[in-house]
Structure formats: structure tokens, C-alpha cells
Amino acid sequence: MQLKAGQNMPLAADVVRFSAKAGAALDVSALVVAENLRVIEPGDFVFYNQPATPGVTVTAEEVTITLAQVRADAKAVLLVVSADPAAPVPSGGLGPVTASLAGSDSVTAEFAITPTAGETALICLEVYRRGAEWKVRAVGQGYAGGMAVLLSAHGVEVDGPVEPSAPVESTGRDTIAGPRPGEHPTGPAPVEVAHGLERLWMIFEDAARSAAALISARDYASKRLDTELSAAVADPATRNTPAAGAAREAAQRRSDELIASAEGNHRRDTEQLMRELADADRQLPPALASWHSPAWDGPPKPSDGIRLGELYAIERGPLRVPYCVPVPLTRPLWIDTEHSSAVVPVVGALLARLLVADPGRRTSIDVIDLTGAFGGLLAPLATVLNGPVVTDHADISPRLQALADAAELAEMAYSSGNFTPPEVHRVLLAADFPHGYQASDALRIGSLIARGDLIGLSIVIVGSDESESDDSTVAMLSQSCRHLPTVDDTPLFDPWTASAWQLELDLLPRDPDRQARLLRSE
């Protein structure tokens, strides 16, 4: 089976083997992780110099997983490739990678990954528990910072640029997850998830599969009814007889019964999922919870993601599924709009959630706001703004260059063995793009997308969709972002069944006092 990003499938074999091919020389390794996607102990990073842990072994060519022997408290095994430290790495990173998972002496699934930002380490696949079963999910999460950043993101302490041939030790750090390269910018792309975020995405997956079953049943019932009605009137000599009428009635009855059964099943699924979502909302950290959740009344709790809005389909009933993405935003958000002033409540909601996502780290926000649309919104954030708001186009390049310089210094520290994970969560809000920006500014933002994970950067762009721009640099920049449509009836498609959903973006509550509390920066 040729997997696409985010797609999953059940595993029938008891033992599976992972391997990968690319133009560059590769090392394979694995991380045995808990529900929060962190390793539990040092031995959970399985690589060339530490080639075995219960249920997982690695050789120079492949990783073998004996599912029944994987430790009981493990949630998943992340299957990783990285540049072979003994071979030269192409300037463009690993290049296209084909990951394979085999069971019972034959390839079960393949996943083609095309990194776009010079990544030298990739999480290709995730073998994970779902109830009593094991499944595999296509991930494709790349790290421009290489294995050091990947390992640190999953709870492995690194003192410098760690390759799979060098041993490391485990620590208890929070994970840093992100969207995957190669996701289509117009759909709710799949994400590498942990704990609260994973729970919501599992509910979303169940909702998507229930929706697909309903859609399939309705389509089948319609086609079968057409076929049977056509057969009932095919013979001119009998089409008006009582027998033909009875055949038509029977065909309609069978169609109605099939649809009623499918809708009953979907309604049962919907009710169950709504109960699960209500229960989850009471437990989630504020960054992932609804505005009316009690989580907003208590102290901030760290979160592995932020909520963007709700996905729904009116024709399929009342279910509304939170649409969430991981933080930091290693894949930028692009809010599609012709006028920045029209999306102030959307941006406000994003900033409020970004502020509380990681209360253990300081937040620093750079804002480019040429039209002054966000002036009122930013007043409560004065203490976390990184300098004055940029309102003059002449000041755009210096501000972006300062961020690019910080990212470049972090990359140099990584290369010299002095890299440490960022202690600040940086946020760049670039509004009114690309109007007033120089061509070089698009290049600077592109470099921040490639290196931003090294400085803990989340990027939010506000402007019209430029994916079809005549400027190839701007078009590529737009295509690399996760687009949030603000026009009604713009469908998004889930990654499991390609069913269509509408997205209603979260808005910052209108009450001024509530806004001030939500945007508090202390």
C-alpha cells in the first residue's frame, strides 16, 4: 500500500521491518516513546551503538519490531532516518526518501517523502498502539537541525550535534512536534501528535471514518436504486404493470432502509464522539480547549498544540471536531484574507493560545502591521513584544534579518557542537504580506521556515493566498504554509478518507475584559 502523509493502516504481522532508500547514505534508528512521544529511559533510543531494546532491534540496514515484545507502557515506535555521518551530505539535505515497512517477508506499506527544507533527519513512520491493535502511520516529519533537534524534541538529551553513531542519554523534556513536509496547504494536514493533541486527532480520525461510511452508504444506495428502478421499467411491455410498480416500491424501500441504517450508525458514532469531546474539553490545557472550558480560569498548563477552530459538515449532523496543530508552528499558518482588519479576532485567538501553550518558556513576539489593523489587539501584549510594531515598510527587512541572524547563529552553534534547545518561544506575525515587502523579505521568511525550529519560532502570515503568484519565491513560500481559509464554503479534506469539512476558525471573545485576561502576558 502506498501511504500518503497522515494515512494509517492496521498491521496484521507480528513482526515488522523498517528500511529506507534515498540518494544520500542513510542511517536508520528508532525511538520507543510513551503517550507524550518522549522516551521513557535511555535505552529507548535504538541505534547503531545501542542496537536493541525489548521488542526493537536495529542493524545497519533495517529496524525490526516484534510487536508483542514492545514494552507495555510504550505508545509507539518512531522510525527514523538520518544522514550517515560517515558519508557526505548533499547540500539540499537527504532529498527524496522512500520508507518501507515489511511483514511476513513482503513489503506491507511504502511512503514516499520529499523534504523541501534541507532536512537531514526524518521521522518516516510511526508504529503505534490503538486499543489492542497495532497500526502504522505515515509521518514524514523533517528536522532541518538534524538528529540533535529530533532527539531533543523527543526527550533525549543532546550536548551537541548527535548522529545515530553516538550514544545519548534520556531526559524528561517536553516534546516539540510539528506538521509534516509535503502536506497539501489547503487541507487539514496530519500532524505528529502527543497526548492531548493526539487524543483530539484520534477523535477526528474516528469522525472522518464514520463520515466516509455514511457518504459511501448514501452513494451506494443511490446507485443501486437507480439500477433497480431502471431495470423495473426497462421492458416497455411491463413498465406500467402492478409487478413493475411493486418492484419500484421494493427498490425504494431497500434504499430507504440502507440509508436509515447508515444514518443510525453515524448518529450513534456522533453521539459517542460528542461525549468524548465534552470529556476531553474539561481536561485539556487551555491552548487546546474551547473558550468556555474551565481550563481558562486556572493557571496555564503546557500544551503540545493549539486549537485553530472547529471542523463540521452540516449535512452530516451536529458534530464539530476541534482542528488543532502542534506548537511551535514549524509549518507556518497563513490566514487567507484581502484585508488584515477582517481577521483581527482570528489572530487574537491564535496569539492567546500561543501565549499559554508553553508557560515554562518566555514568549517574544515580532509584529509587522503596515495597516495598523492589530493596534488595539496588541496593547495588552506590550511586555512580550520584541521591539516596536513594524508599521513602515522600510523597517520590515531589518526586523526579518534580525530573526534570520538569530537562526543562523543557532545553526552555527549546532554545527560547532554547542547547540542547546531554545529557551524562548518566538512568534512572528507578518501581516499584509506580500504588499510592502521586498523580494528579499520573502527569501528571509523562507530561510526562517527552514531554520526556525532552531530558535523555537512560530510564524503566522496574514494576506491573500499567493500560491499561484507569478513571483516564484512568493508562490513557493505560500505553498509551504498551512492555509486557513476565511471564505465560507471553502472545503478542507481529512487525510484519512478525503471527506470534505468546513472550518470555522476560533475568534477571540468580544468582551474587552475577557480579551485582556486571555491576552495577559505575565
Beta strands, then each sheet from edge to edge (+ up, - down):
strand 1: 2-3
strand 2: 8-10
strand 3: 15-22
strand 4: 26-33
strand 5: 45-46
strand 6: 52-53
strand 7: 56-58
strand 8: 63-66
strand 9: 76-83
strand 10: 97-103
strand 11: 106-113
strand 12: 121-130
strand 13: 133-143
strand 14: 156-157
strand 15: 169-170
strand 16: 305-312
strand 17: 320-326
strand 18: 333-336
strand 19: 362-368
strand 20: 424-430
strand 21: 457-463
strand 22: 482-484
strand 23: 492-493
strand 24: 500-505
sheet 1: 1+ 11+ 10- 3+ 8- 7+ 6-
sheet 2: 2+ 13- 12+ 9- 4+ 5-
sheet 3: 14+ 15-
sheet 4: 17+ 16- 24+ 23-
sheet 5: 19+ 20+ 21+ 18+ 22+
end
